[in-house]
Amino acid sequence: MTASKALYLKDIKEFMRRHKLTRTEFGKRFAKSPNYVFDLERGRAPTLDNVDRVDAAMKEFEEGKNNAD
């Protein structure tokens, strides 16, 4: 796994921990694939489009959470 993939996965896992999401919940909600995190852990390389879409969805989710507080 390259450093950038490892950092991406680390960011996702930190996000999941902060929001108490399982791998499957995260995948369904943010990547439209229940196996997304499992696949990344197994070494799958995400496309740039996937990274952009997932990052944007995570940011939108966190902004919504902050606005709800």
N, CA, C and O of each residue as an XYZ file, in Angstrom:
276
protein
N       0.864     -1.180      0.000
C       0.000      0.000      0.000
C       0.900      1.230      0.000
O       1.846      1.326      0.783
N       0.596      2.146     -0.873
C       1.402      3.365     -0.926
C       1.042      4.268      0.249
O       0.009      4.091      0.896
N       1.902      5.226      0.508
C       1.674      6.144      1.629
C       0.363      6.891      1.473
O      -0.374      7.068      2.443
N       0.065      7.336      0.242
C      -1.167      8.103      0.046
C      -2.408      7.244      0.280
O      -3.389      7.718      0.852
N      -2.374      5.982     -0.159
C      -3.510      5.091      0.105
C      -3.644      4.833      1.599
O      -4.752      4.792      2.134
N      -2.500      4.658      2.273
C      -2.520      4.416      3.712
C      -3.096      5.617      4.460
O      -3.868      5.451      5.405
N      -2.724      6.817      4.040
C      -3.265      8.023      4.678
C      -4.758      8.170      4.423
O      -5.516      8.552      5.315
N      -5.172      7.865      3.202
C      -6.601      7.926      2.859
C      -7.394      6.970      3.744
O      -8.434      7.339      4.288
N      -6.906      5.755      3.884
C      -7.586      4.765      4.723
C      -7.572      5.212      6.189
O      -8.563      5.037      6.897
N      -6.483      5.772      6.634
C      -6.390      6.276      8.011
C      -7.430      7.372      8.243
O      -8.097      7.383      9.278
N      -7.572      8.291      7.289
C      -8.574      9.358      7.404
C      -9.979      8.781      7.491
O     -10.796      9.239      8.290
N     -10.255      7.785      6.675
C     -11.576      7.150      6.700
C     -11.818      6.490      8.052
O     -12.896      6.641      8.627
N     -10.840      5.765      8.562
C     -11.011      5.081      9.850
C     -11.194      6.070     10.999
O     -11.975      5.811     11.914
N     -10.490      7.192     10.965
C     -10.678      8.227     11.984
C     -12.089      8.812     11.894
O     -12.739      9.038     12.916
N     -12.554      9.052     10.680
C     -13.913      9.555     10.459
C     -14.935      8.555     10.998
O     -15.883      8.936     11.685
N     -14.736      7.271     10.680
C     -15.658      6.235     11.159
C     -15.691      6.198     12.682
O     -16.761      6.074     13.279
N     -14.540      6.302     13.305
C     -14.468      6.267     14.764
C     -15.194      7.481     15.362
O     -15.964      7.345     16.313
N     -14.940      8.663     14.796
C     -15.573      9.889     15.292
C     -17.089      9.826     15.222
O     -17.788     10.333     16.100
N     -17.583      9.199     14.173
C     -19.037      9.180     13.953
C     -19.672      7.826     14.246
O     -20.839      7.588     13.935
N     -18.881      6.944     14.851
C     -19.375      5.625     15.280
C     -20.047      4.856     14.135
O     -21.161      4.352     14.271
N     -19.335      4.782     13.008
C     -19.829      4.067     11.834
C     -19.048      2.774     11.647
O     -17.840      2.732     11.878
N     -19.733      1.734     11.233
C     -19.054      0.495     10.873
C     -18.488      0.640      9.461
O     -18.808      1.589      8.745
N     -17.654     -0.303      9.078
C     -17.108     -0.296      7.713
C     -18.233     -0.349      6.683
O     -18.220      0.379      5.690
N     -19.201     -1.219      6.936
C     -20.318     -1.384      6.004
C     -21.172     -0.126      5.935
O     -21.546      0.310      4.846
N     -21.486      0.466      7.093
C     -22.277      1.698      7.106
C     -21.563      2.808      6.332
O     -22.178      3.521      5.539
N     -20.266      2.944      6.572
C     -19.509      3.974      5.864
C     -19.564      3.735      4.361
O     -19.850      4.652      3.590
N     -19.291      2.509      3.950
C     -19.286      2.183      2.530
C     -20.618      2.464      1.858
O     -20.663      3.047      0.774
N     -21.698      2.051      2.499
C     -23.028      2.285      1.929
C     -23.333      3.774      1.813
O     -23.827      4.239      0.786
N     -23.033      4.515      2.873
C     -23.406      5.921      2.927
C     -22.527      6.824      2.064
O     -23.024      7.756      1.432
N     -21.227      6.549      2.039
C     -20.304      7.495      1.414
C     -19.705      7.023      0.096
O     -19.228      7.843     -0.688
N     -19.718      5.723     -0.161
C     -19.090      5.217     -1.385
C     -20.043      4.397     -2.250
O     -19.668      3.917     -3.320
N     -21.276      4.243     -1.777
C     -22.271      3.447     -2.506
C     -21.810      2.004     -2.708
O     -22.183      1.343     -3.678
N     -20.991      1.537     -1.770
C     -20.486      0.164     -1.817
C     -20.238     -0.305     -0.390
O     -19.346      0.212      0.283
N     -21.017     -1.278      0.081
C     -20.831     -1.738      1.462
C     -19.445     -2.326      1.725
O     -19.020     -2.407      2.877
N     -18.746     -2.730      0.686
C     -17.421     -3.339      0.848
C     -16.270     -2.361      0.624
O     -15.112     -2.778      0.604
N     -16.558     -1.091      0.457
C     -15.535     -0.105      0.100
C     -14.340     -0.128      1.056
O     -13.198     -0.233      0.608
N     -14.582     -0.034      2.356
C     -13.482     -0.003      3.326
C     -12.771     -1.349      3.352
O     -11.542     -1.404      3.398
N     -13.537     -2.431      3.322
C     -12.921     -3.771      3.294
C     -11.994     -3.893      2.082
O     -10.879     -4.402      2.193
N     -12.465     -3.421      0.931
C     -11.657     -3.500     -0.294
C     -10.378     -2.666     -0.176
O      -9.311     -3.095     -0.616
N     -10.488     -1.479      0.415
C      -9.299     -0.649      0.611
C      -8.302     -1.353      1.535
O      -7.094     -1.320      1.304
N      -8.824     -1.982      2.572
C      -7.953     -2.700      3.511
C      -7.249     -3.868      2.832
O      -6.142     -4.241      3.219
N      -7.884     -4.439      1.830
C      -7.284     -5.556      1.088
C      -6.341     -5.078     -0.014
O      -5.772     -5.893     -0.740
N      -6.173     -3.764     -0.141
C      -5.214     -3.255     -1.101
C      -5.785     -2.642     -2.355
O      -5.030     -2.217     -3.230
N      -7.100     -2.584     -2.467
C      -7.708     -1.976     -3.653
C      -7.326     -0.504     -3.731
O      -7.340      0.203     -2.723
N      -6.987     -0.053     -4.916
C      -6.656      1.353     -5.137
C      -7.919      2.100     -5.560
O      -8.521      1.759     -6.578
N      -8.327      3.110     -4.798
C      -9.514      3.869     -5.188
C      -9.207      4.765     -6.382
O      -8.081      5.233     -6.546
N     -10.207      4.995     -7.203
C     -10.027      5.944     -8.302
C     -10.052      7.361     -7.736
O     -10.566      7.592     -6.642
N      -9.503      8.288     -8.476
C      -9.538      9.686     -8.028
C     -10.971     10.185     -7.910
O     -11.286     10.970     -7.015
N     -11.836      9.735     -8.806
C     -13.246     10.122     -8.724
C     -13.868      9.643     -7.418
O     -14.610     10.382     -6.771
N     -13.566      8.401     -7.031
C     -14.088      7.872     -5.770
C     -13.560      8.668     -4.584
O     -14.316      9.022     -3.680
N     -12.275      8.946     -4.592
C     -11.682      9.710     -3.490
C     -12.351     11.076     -3.387
O     -12.717     11.505     -2.292
N     -12.513     11.755     -4.504
C     -13.147     13.081     -4.509
C     -14.584     13.003     -4.006
O     -15.002     13.820     -3.186
N     -15.343     12.019     -4.497
C     -16.745     11.881     -4.101
C     -16.872     11.555     -2.615
O     -17.700     12.139     -1.916
N     -16.052     10.622     -2.134
C     -16.112     10.222     -0.725
C     -15.683     11.382      0.167
O     -16.328     11.653      1.180
N     -14.607     12.066     -0.194
C     -14.156     13.212      0.600
C     -15.231     14.292      0.674
O     -15.474     14.856      1.741
N     -15.867     14.577     -0.446
C     -16.920     15.597     -0.467
C     -18.100     15.174      0.407
O     -18.662     15.997      1.129
N     -18.473     13.911      0.347
C     -19.591     13.412      1.158
C     -19.250     13.463      2.653
O     -20.102     13.804      3.473
N     -18.008     13.126      3.002
C     -17.589     13.195      4.400
C     -17.627     14.641      4.895
O     -18.093     14.909      6.002
N     -17.142     15.560      4.084
C     -17.138     16.973      4.458
C     -18.567     17.488      4.629
O     -18.869     18.186      5.598
N     -19.432     17.147      3.698
C     -20.838     17.568      3.780
C     -21.496     17.005      5.036
O     -22.247     17.706      5.714
N     -21.214     15.744      5.346
C     -21.761     15.100      6.538
C     -21.311     15.844      7.792
O     -22.126     16.137      8.666
N     -20.021     16.150      7.883
C     -19.504     16.838      9.069
C     -20.059     18.254      9.173
O     -20.353     18.715     10.276
N     -20.209     18.950      8.056
C     -20.788     20.290      8.083
C     -22.235     20.231      8.558
O     -22.676     21.099      9.312
N     -22.966     19.227      8.129
C     -24.344     19.046      8.580
C     -24.418     18.761     10.060
O     -25.306     19.265     10.747
N     -23.489     17.953     10.563
C     -23.438     17.646     11.999
C     -23.138     18.912     12.801
O     -23.747     19.154     13.843
N     -22.193     19.718     12.307
C     -21.827     20.949     13.022
C     -22.965     21.957     13.017
O     -23.154     22.677     13.997
N     -23.725     22.020     11.929
C     -24.854     22.940     11.849
C     -26.004     22.492     12.722
O     -26.816     23.315     13.146
N     -26.089     21.192     13.000
C     -27.165     20.661     13.812
C     -26.921     20.920     15.289
O     -27.860     20.888     16.084
N     -25.679     21.174     15.667
C     -25.346     21.381     17.089
C     -25.730     22.736     17.591
O     -25.511     23.046     18.762
